[in-house]
Amino acid sequence: MVLKLRKLFQVFETEIEVINSEEKTPKEELVEDLITIVSHLAGKLYGMRLHKHKEVVEGVKKLISS
């Protein structure tokens, strides 16, 4: 897929510049994805009431980091 994108960009004489080159382990990526999902769902469930949203996210972070 990356090679196809590179060829496409070359056709239009553009470059790909990587601005986020930090390497993450699969576990780190999964934890970030789970936190993102929970944050999104908490926002929907609680109508983005800030205190409830933070409580849910912090609870998930504690649960995952244990």
PDB file of N, CA, C and O in Angstrom, chain B, residues numbered from 101:
ATOM      1  N   MET B 101       0.823  -1.197   0.000  1.00  0.00           N
ATOM      2  CA  MET B 101       0.000   0.000   0.000  1.00  0.00           C
ATOM      3  C   MET B 101       0.864   1.258   0.000  1.00  0.00           C
ATOM      4  O   MET B 101       0.592   2.213  -0.727  1.00  0.00           O
ATOM      5  N   VAL B 102       1.913   1.243   0.830  1.00  0.00           N
ATOM      6  CA  VAL B 102       2.784   2.416   0.914  1.00  0.00           C
ATOM      7  C   VAL B 102       3.455   2.677  -0.430  1.00  0.00           C
ATOM      8  O   VAL B 102       3.585   3.827  -0.851  1.00  0.00           O
ATOM      9  N   LEU B 103       3.882   1.603  -1.105  1.00  0.00           N
ATOM     10  CA  LEU B 103       4.536   1.777  -2.397  1.00  0.00           C
ATOM     11  C   LEU B 103       3.582   2.379  -3.423  1.00  0.00           C
ATOM     12  O   LEU B 103       3.987   3.211  -4.235  1.00  0.00           O
ATOM     13  N   LYS B 104       2.325   1.965  -3.392  1.00  0.00           N
ATOM     14  CA  LYS B 104       1.334   2.517  -4.313  1.00  0.00           C
ATOM     15  C   LYS B 104       1.135   4.010  -4.053  1.00  0.00           C
ATOM     16  O   LYS B 104       1.014   4.800  -4.989  1.00  0.00           O
ATOM     17  N   LEU B 105       1.104   4.389  -2.762  1.00  0.00           N
ATOM     18  CA  LEU B 105       0.959   5.800  -2.432  1.00  0.00           C
ATOM     19  C   LEU B 105       2.173   6.594  -2.879  1.00  0.00           C
ATOM     20  O   LEU B 105       2.041   7.704  -3.394  1.00  0.00           O
ATOM     21  N   ARG B 106       3.357   6.025  -2.681  1.00  0.00           N
ATOM     22  CA  ARG B 106       4.568   6.722  -3.127  1.00  0.00           C
ATOM     23  C   ARG B 106       4.532   6.958  -4.634  1.00  0.00           C
ATOM     24  O   ARG B 106       4.866   8.047  -5.102  1.00  0.00           O
ATOM     25  N   LYS B 107       4.131   5.948  -5.390  1.00  0.00           N
ATOM     26  CA  LYS B 107       4.050   6.094  -6.846  1.00  0.00           C
ATOM     27  C   LYS B 107       3.013   7.153  -7.230  1.00  0.00           C
ATOM     28  O   LYS B 107       3.242   7.958  -8.134  1.00  0.00           O
ATOM     29  N   LEU B 108       1.892   7.144  -6.545  1.00  0.00           N
ATOM     30  CA  LEU B 108       0.855   8.136  -6.817  1.00  0.00           C
ATOM     31  C   LEU B 108       1.376   9.549  -6.577  1.00  0.00           C
ATOM     32  O   LEU B 108       1.155  10.445  -7.392  1.00  0.00           O
ATOM     33  N   PHE B 109       2.067   9.746  -5.456  1.00  0.00           N
ATOM     34  CA  PHE B 109       2.609  11.064  -5.156  1.00  0.00           C
ATOM     35  C   PHE B 109       3.689  11.460  -6.166  1.00  0.00           C
ATOM     36  O   PHE B 109       3.804  12.634  -6.519  1.00  0.00           O
ATOM     37  N   GLN B 110       4.473  10.498  -6.629  1.00  0.00           N
ATOM     38  CA  GLN B 110       5.505  10.786  -7.623  1.00  0.00           C
ATOM     39  C   GLN B 110       4.882  11.271  -8.933  1.00  0.00           C
ATOM     40  O   GLN B 110       5.419  12.161  -9.591  1.00  0.00           O
ATOM     41  N   VAL B 111       3.758  10.684  -9.300  1.00  0.00           N
ATOM     42  CA  VAL B 111       3.070  11.084 -10.518  1.00  0.00           C
ATOM     43  C   VAL B 111       2.720  12.577 -10.467  1.00  0.00           C
ATOM     44  O   VAL B 111       2.809  13.282 -11.472  1.00  0.00           O
ATOM     45  N   PHE B 112       2.322  13.042  -9.280  1.00  0.00           N
ATOM     46  CA  PHE B 112       1.953  14.441  -9.106  1.00  0.00           C
ATOM     47  C   PHE B 112       3.124  15.301  -8.629  1.00  0.00           C
ATOM     48  O   PHE B 112       2.948  16.453  -8.232  1.00  0.00           O
ATOM     49  N   GLU B 113       4.312  14.719  -8.677  1.00  0.00           N
ATOM     50  CA  GLU B 113       5.552  15.409  -8.302  1.00  0.00           C
ATOM     51  C   GLU B 113       5.484  16.011  -6.903  1.00  0.00           C
ATOM     52  O   GLU B 113       5.854  17.165  -6.687  1.00  0.00           O
ATOM     53  N   THR B 114       5.003  15.206  -5.959  1.00  0.00           N
ATOM     54  CA  THR B 114       4.948  15.631  -4.565  1.00  0.00           C
ATOM     55  C   THR B 114       5.763  14.654  -3.725  1.00  0.00           C
ATOM     56  O   THR B 114       6.147  13.584  -4.197  1.00  0.00           O
ATOM     57  N   GLU B 115       6.022  15.032  -2.479  1.00  0.00           N
ATOM     58  CA  GLU B 115       6.802  14.200  -1.573  1.00  0.00           C
ATOM     59  C   GLU B 115       5.974  13.814  -0.363  1.00  0.00           C
ATOM     60  O   GLU B 115       5.009  14.489  -0.005  1.00  0.00           O
ATOM     61  N   ILE B 116       6.371  12.716   0.259  1.00  0.00           N
ATOM     62  CA  ILE B 116       5.791  12.301   1.533  1.00  0.00           C
ATOM     63  C   ILE B 116       6.798  12.689   2.606  1.00  0.00           C
ATOM     64  O   ILE B 116       7.960  12.288   2.547  1.00  0.00           O
ATOM     65  N   GLU B 117       6.357  13.462   3.576  1.00  0.00           N
ATOM     66  CA  GLU B 117       7.231  13.853   4.676  1.00  0.00           C
ATOM     67  C   GLU B 117       6.641  13.302   5.967  1.00  0.00           C
ATOM     68  O   GLU B 117       5.523  13.650   6.346  1.00  0.00           O
ATOM     69  N   VAL B 118       7.396  12.444   6.635  1.00  0.00           N
ATOM     70  CA  VAL B 118       6.942  11.839   7.883  1.00  0.00           C
ATOM     71  C   VAL B 118       7.219  12.821   9.010  1.00  0.00           C
ATOM     72  O   VAL B 118       8.364  13.214   9.231  1.00  0.00           O
ATOM     73  N   ILE B 119       6.177  13.213   9.717  1.00  0.00           N
ATOM     74  CA  ILE B 119       6.356  14.171  10.805  1.00  0.00           C
ATOM     75  C   ILE B 119       6.205  13.522  12.173  1.00  0.00           C
ATOM     76  O   ILE B 119       6.539  14.139  13.185  1.00  0.00           O
ATOM     77  N   ASN B 120       5.713  12.300  12.224  1.00  0.00           N
ATOM     78  CA  ASN B 120       5.564  11.575  13.474  1.00  0.00           C
ATOM     79  C   ASN B 120       6.275  10.242  13.317  1.00  0.00           C
ATOM     80  O   ASN B 120       5.685   9.277  12.831  1.00  0.00           O
ATOM     81  N   SER B 121       7.524  10.182  13.720  1.00  0.00           N
ATOM     82  CA  SER B 121       8.306   8.976  13.476  1.00  0.00           C
ATOM     83  C   SER B 121       8.536   8.137  14.730  1.00  0.00           C
ATOM     84  O   SER B 121       9.394   7.254  14.727  1.00  0.00           O
ATOM     85  N   GLU B 122       7.790   8.395  15.795  1.00  0.00           N
ATOM     86  CA  GLU B 122       8.003   7.623  17.007  1.00  0.00           C
ATOM     87  C   GLU B 122       7.481   6.202  16.828  1.00  0.00           C
ATOM     88  O   GLU B 122       6.389   5.982  16.303  1.00  0.00           O
ATOM     89  N   GLU B 123       8.269   5.269  17.266  1.00  0.00           N
ATOM     90  CA  GLU B 123       7.893   3.861  17.169  1.00  0.00           C
ATOM     91  C   GLU B 123       7.169   3.447  18.448  1.00  0.00           C
ATOM     92  O   GLU B 123       7.634   3.726  19.553  1.00  0.00           O
ATOM     93  N   LYS B 124       6.045   2.789  18.291  1.00  0.00           N
ATOM     94  CA  LYS B 124       5.271   2.303  19.430  1.00  0.00           C
ATOM     95  C   LYS B 124       5.141   0.797  19.330  1.00  0.00           C
ATOM     96  O   LYS B 124       5.096   0.224  18.241  1.00  0.00           O
ATOM     97  N   THR B 125       5.083   0.170  20.495  1.00  0.00           N
ATOM     98  CA  THR B 125       4.859  -1.263  20.512  1.00  0.00           C
ATOM     99  C   THR B 125       3.387  -1.523  20.186  1.00  0.00           C
ATOM    100  O   THR B 125       2.549  -0.636  20.343  1.00  0.00           O
ATOM    101  N   PRO B 126       3.080  -2.726  19.740  1.00  0.00           N
ATOM    102  CA  PRO B 126       1.668  -3.049  19.488  1.00  0.00           C
ATOM    103  C   PRO B 126       0.792  -2.843  20.732  1.00  0.00           C
ATOM    104  O   PRO B 126      -0.363  -2.430  20.628  1.00  0.00           O
ATOM    105  N   LYS B 127       1.359  -3.137  21.908  1.00  0.00           N
ATOM    106  CA  LYS B 127       0.595  -2.965  23.153  1.00  0.00           C
ATOM    107  C   LYS B 127       0.284  -1.486  23.384  1.00  0.00           C
ATOM    108  O   LYS B 127      -0.834  -1.146  23.772  1.00  0.00           O
ATOM    109  N   GLU B 128       1.255  -0.606  23.152  1.00  0.00           N
ATOM    110  CA  GLU B 128       1.037   0.832  23.329  1.00  0.00           C
ATOM    111  C   GLU B 128      -0.031   1.344  22.363  1.00  0.00           C
ATOM    112  O   GLU B 128      -0.890   2.137  22.748  1.00  0.00           O
ATOM    113  N   GLU B 129       0.023   0.895  21.124  1.00  0.00           N
ATOM    114  CA  GLU B 129      -0.971   1.304  20.137  1.00  0.00           C
ATOM    115  C   GLU B 129      -2.361   0.829  20.535  1.00  0.00           C
ATOM    116  O   GLU B 129      -3.336   1.569  20.411  1.00  0.00           O
ATOM    117  N   LEU B 130      -2.448  -0.417  21.018  1.00  0.00           N
ATOM    118  CA  LEU B 130      -3.733  -0.968  21.431  1.00  0.00           C
ATOM    119  C   LEU B 130      -4.311  -0.191  22.605  1.00  0.00           C
ATOM    120  O   LEU B 130      -5.503   0.115  22.620  1.00  0.00           O
ATOM    121  N   VAL B 131      -3.469   0.134  23.595  1.00  0.00           N
ATOM    122  CA  VAL B 131      -3.931   0.896  24.752  1.00  0.00           C
ATOM    123  C   VAL B 131      -4.438   2.270  24.315  1.00  0.00           C
ATOM    124  O   VAL B 131      -5.491   2.716  24.771  1.00  0.00           O
ATOM    125  N   GLU B 132      -3.697   2.938  23.439  1.00  0.00           N
ATOM    126  CA  GLU B 132      -4.143   4.242  22.941  1.00  0.00           C
ATOM    127  C   GLU B 132      -5.469   4.129  22.193  1.00  0.00           C
ATOM    128  O   GLU B 132      -6.346   4.979  22.347  1.00  0.00           O
ATOM    129  N   ASP B 133      -5.614   3.086  21.388  1.00  0.00           N
ATOM    130  CA  ASP B 133      -6.862   2.880  20.656  1.00  0.00           C
ATOM    131  C   ASP B 133      -8.030   2.642  21.609  1.00  0.00           C
ATOM    132  O   ASP B 133      -9.115   3.191  21.422  1.00  0.00           O
ATOM    133  N   LEU B 134      -7.800   1.817  22.634  1.00  0.00           N
ATOM    134  CA  LEU B 134      -8.861   1.536  23.606  1.00  0.00           C
ATOM    135  C   LEU B 134      -9.274   2.796  24.352  1.00  0.00           C
ATOM    136  O   LEU B 134     -10.464   3.037  24.556  1.00  0.00           O
ATOM    137  N   ILE B 135      -8.299   3.599  24.759  1.00  0.00           N
ATOM    138  CA  ILE B 135      -8.605   4.846  25.455  1.00  0.00           C
ATOM    139  C   ILE B 135      -9.391   5.783  24.547  1.00  0.00           C
ATOM    140  O   ILE B 135     -10.318   6.454  25.001  1.00  0.00           O
ATOM    141  N   THR B 136      -9.029   5.834  23.273  1.00  0.00           N
ATOM    142  CA  THR B 136      -9.748   6.674  22.317  1.00  0.00           C
ATOM    143  C   THR B 136     -11.192   6.217  22.174  1.00  0.00           C
ATOM    144  O   THR B 136     -12.113   7.034  22.169  1.00  0.00           O
ATOM    145  N   ILE B 137     -11.384   4.916  22.058  1.00  0.00           N
ATOM    146  CA  ILE B 137     -12.743   4.371  21.919  1.00  0.00           C
ATOM    147  C   ILE B 137     -13.572   4.677  23.157  1.00  0.00           C
ATOM    148  O   ILE B 137     -14.711   5.132  23.050  1.00  0.00           O
ATOM    149  N   VAL B 138     -13.002   4.428  24.333  1.00  0.00           N
ATOM    150  CA  VAL B 138     -13.739   4.684  25.574  1.00  0.00           C
ATOM    151  C   VAL B 138     -14.053   6.167  25.715  1.00  0.00           C
ATOM    152  O   VAL B 138     -15.147   6.533  26.146  1.00  0.00           O
ATOM    153  N   SER B 139     -13.104   7.020  25.356  1.00  0.00           N
ATOM    154  CA  SER B 139     -13.335   8.465  25.433  1.00  0.00           C
ATOM    155  C   SER B 139     -14.498   8.872  24.536  1.00  0.00           C
ATOM    156  O   SER B 139     -15.358   9.660  24.930  1.00  0.00           O
ATOM    157  N   HIS B 140     -14.511   8.331  23.343  1.00  0.00           N
ATOM    158  CA  HIS B 140     -15.587   8.659  22.404  1.00  0.00           C
ATOM    159  C   HIS B 140     -16.941   8.190  22.938  1.00  0.00           C
ATOM    160  O   HIS B 140     -17.916   8.941  22.927  1.00  0.00           O
ATOM    161  N   LEU B 141     -16.990   6.953  23.401  1.00  0.00           N
ATOM    162  CA  LEU B 141     -18.244   6.414  23.920  1.00  0.00           C
ATOM    163  C   LEU B 141     -18.697   7.148  25.174  1.00  0.00           C
ATOM    164  O   LEU B 141     -19.888   7.407  25.348  1.00  0.00           O
ATOM    165  N   ALA B 142     -17.754   7.483  26.049  1.00  0.00           N
ATOM    166  CA  ALA B 142     -18.104   8.209  27.272  1.00  0.00           C
ATOM    167  C   ALA B 142     -18.683   9.572  26.914  1.00  0.00           C
ATOM    168  O   ALA B 142     -19.646  10.026  27.533  1.00  0.00           O
ATOM    169  N   GLY B 143     -18.107  10.209  25.935  1.00  0.00           N
ATOM    170  CA  GLY B 143     -18.625  11.507  25.505  1.00  0.00           C
ATOM    171  C   GLY B 143     -20.042  11.414  24.993  1.00  0.00           C
ATOM    172  O   GLY B 143     -20.868  12.285  25.268  1.00  0.00           O
ATOM    173  N   LYS B 144     -20.324  10.365  24.252  1.00  0.00           N
ATOM    174  CA  LYS B 144     -21.691  10.182  23.744  1.00  0.00           C
ATOM    175  C   LYS B 144     -22.652   9.839  24.874  1.00  0.00           C
ATOM    176  O   LYS B 144     -23.750  10.391  24.946  1.00  0.00           O
ATOM    177  N   LEU B 145     -22.241   8.921  25.763  1.00  0.00           N
ATOM    178  CA  LEU B 145     -23.126   8.477  26.833  1.00  0.00           C
ATOM    179  C   LEU B 145     -23.464   9.587  27.817  1.00  0.00           C
ATOM    180  O   LEU B 145     -24.601   9.693  28.277  1.00  0.00           O
ATOM    181  N   TYR B 146     -22.497  10.393  28.131  1.00  0.00           N
ATOM    182  CA  TYR B 146     -22.689  11.414  29.153  1.00  0.00           C
ATOM    183  C   TYR B 146     -22.853  12.808  28.570  1.00  0.00           C
ATOM    184  O   TYR B 146     -22.752  13.798  29.294  1.00  0.00           O
ATOM    185  N   GLY B 147     -23.101  12.893  27.291  1.00  0.00           N
ATOM    186  CA  GLY B 147     -23.344  14.193  26.677  1.00  0.00           C
ATOM    187  C   GLY B 147     -22.186  15.154  26.852  1.00  0.00           C
ATOM    188  O   GLY B 147     -22.386  16.364  26.957  1.00  0.00           O
ATOM    189  N   MET B 148     -20.986  14.623  26.884  1.00  0.00           N
ATOM    190  CA  MET B 148     -19.762  15.402  27.028  1.00  0.00           C
ATOM    191  C   MET B 148     -19.724  16.225  28.318  1.00  0.00           C
ATOM    192  O   MET B 148     -19.095  17.283  28.368  1.00  0.00           O
ATOM    193  N   ARG B 149     -20.391  15.739  29.347  1.00  0.00           N
ATOM    194  CA  ARG B 149     -20.242  16.389  30.658  1.00  0.00           C
ATOM    195  C   ARG B 149     -18.831  16.103  31.132  1.00  0.00           C
ATOM    196  O   ARG B 149     -18.468  14.944  31.330  1.00  0.00           O
ATOM    197  N   LEU B 150     -18.059  17.108  31.310  1.00  0.00           N
ATOM    198  CA  LEU B 150     -16.627  17.003  31.513  1.00  0.00           C
ATOM    199  C   LEU B 150     -16.247  16.114  32.690  1.00  0.00           C
ATOM    200  O   LEU B 150     -15.351  15.281  32.555  1.00  0.00           O
ATOM    201  N   HIS B 151     -16.882  16.260  33.811  1.00  0.00           N
ATOM    202  CA  HIS B 151     -16.472  15.483  34.981  1.00  0.00           C
ATOM    203  C   HIS B 151     -16.714  13.988  34.788  1.00  0.00           C
ATOM    204  O   HIS B 151     -15.880  13.182  35.200  1.00  0.00           O
ATOM    205  N   LYS B 152     -17.803  13.606  34.190  1.00  0.00           N
ATOM    206  CA  LYS B 152     -18.076  12.191  33.940  1.00  0.00           C
ATOM    207  C   LYS B 152     -17.114  11.634  32.904  1.00  0.00           C
ATOM    208  O   LYS B 152     -16.618  10.516  33.051  1.00  0.00           O
ATOM    209  N   HIS B 153     -16.853  12.394  31.876  1.00  0.00           N
ATOM    210  CA  HIS B 153     -15.947  11.979  30.810  1.00  0.00           C
ATOM    211  C   HIS B 153     -14.570  11.683  31.395  1.00  0.00           C
ATOM    212  O   HIS B 153     -13.984  10.640  31.103  1.00  0.00           O
ATOM    213  N   LYS B 154     -14.056  12.585  32.212  1.00  0.00           N
ATOM    214  CA  LYS B 154     -12.732  12.405  32.809  1.00  0.00           C
ATOM    215  C   LYS B 154     -12.708  11.192  33.739  1.00  0.00           C
ATOM    216  O   LYS B 154     -11.728  10.448  33.754  1.00  0.00           O
ATOM    217  N   GLU B 155     -13.766  10.986  34.509  1.00  0.00           N
ATOM    218  CA  GLU B 155     -13.833   9.847  35.421  1.00  0.00           C
ATOM    219  C   GLU B 155     -13.724   8.531  34.662  1.00  0.00           C
ATOM    220  O   GLU B 155     -12.981   7.637  35.067  1.00  0.00           O
ATOM    221  N   VAL B 156     -14.453   8.412  33.576  1.00  0.00           N
ATOM    222  CA  VAL B 156     -14.444   7.181  32.789  1.00  0.00           C
ATOM    223  C   VAL B 156     -13.078   6.954  32.169  1.00  0.00           C
ATOM    224  O   VAL B 156     -12.554   5.841  32.223  1.00  0.00           O
ATOM    225  N   VAL B 157     -12.496   7.981  31.585  1.00  0.00           N
ATOM    226  CA  VAL B 157     -11.186   7.847  30.932  1.00  0.00           C
ATOM    227  C   VAL B 157     -10.123   7.490  31.960  1.00  0.00           C
ATOM    228  O   VAL B 157      -9.304   6.603  31.716  1.00  0.00           O
ATOM    229  N   GLU B 158     -10.121   8.163  33.101  1.00  0.00           N
ATOM    230  CA  GLU B 158      -9.131   7.864  34.134  1.00  0.00           C
ATOM    231  C   GLU B 158      -9.319   6.441  34.669  1.00  0.00           C
ATOM    232  O   GLU B 158      -8.336   5.756  34.948  1.00  0.00           O
ATOM    233  N   GLY B 159     -10.552   5.997  34.812  1.00  0.00           N
ATOM    234  CA  GLY B 159     -10.811   4.628  35.261  1.00  0.00           C
ATOM    235  C   GLY B 159     -10.269   3.599  34.291  1.00  0.00           C
ATOM    236  O   GLY B 159      -9.696   2.592  34.707  1.00  0.00           O
ATOM    237  N   VAL B 160     -10.442   3.838  33.013  1.00  0.00           N
ATOM    238  CA  VAL B 160      -9.921   2.912  31.993  1.00  0.00           C
ATOM    239  C   VAL B 160      -8.392   2.916  32.003  1.00  0.00           C
ATOM    240  O   VAL B 160      -7.765   1.862  31.890  1.00  0.00           O
ATOM    241  N   LYS B 161      -7.795   4.101  32.139  1.00  0.00           N
ATOM    242  CA  LYS B 161      -6.331   4.184  32.173  1.00  0.00           C
ATOM    243  C   LYS B 161      -5.789   3.389  33.360  1.00  0.00           C
ATOM    244  O   LYS B 161      -4.807   2.659  33.226  1.00  0.00           O
ATOM    245  N   LYS B 162      -6.431   3.533  34.521  1.00  0.00           N
ATOM    246  CA  LYS B 162      -5.989   2.785  35.717  1.00  0.00           C
ATOM    247  C   LYS B 162      -6.167   1.288  35.507  1.00  0.00           C
ATOM    248  O   LYS B 162      -5.299   0.496  35.875  1.00  0.00           O
ATOM    249  N   LEU B 163      -7.277   0.906  34.924  1.00  0.00           N
ATOM    250  CA  LEU B 163      -7.568  -0.507  34.692  1.00  0.00           C
ATOM    251  C   LEU B 163      -6.557  -1.135  33.745  1.00  0.00           C
ATOM    252  O   LEU B 163      -6.093  -2.250  33.981  1.00  0.00           O
ATOM    253  N   ILE B 164      -6.212  -0.424  32.674  1.00  0.00           N
ATOM    254  CA  ILE B 164      -5.290  -0.952  31.671  1.00  0.00           C
ATOM    255  C   ILE B 164      -3.859  -0.980  32.194  1.00  0.00           C
ATOM    256  O   ILE B 164      -3.106  -1.905  31.888  1.00  0.00           O
ATOM    257  N   SER B 165      -3.478   0.025  32.980  1.00  0.00           N
ATOM    258  CA  SER B 165      -2.091   0.100  33.449  1.00  0.00           C
ATOM    259  C   SER B 165      -1.805  -0.843  34.611  1.00  0.00           C
ATOM    260  O   SER B 165      -0.647  -1.022  34.986  1.00  0.00           O
ATOM    261  N   SER B 166      -2.830  -1.442  35.179  1.00  0.00           N
ATOM    262  CA  SER B 166      -2.637  -2.353  36.319  1.00  0.00           C
ATOM    263  C   SER B 166      -1.999  -3.653  35.916  1.00  0.00           C
ATOM    264  O   SER B 166      -1.773  -4.518  36.762  1.00  0.00           O
TER     265      SER B 166
END
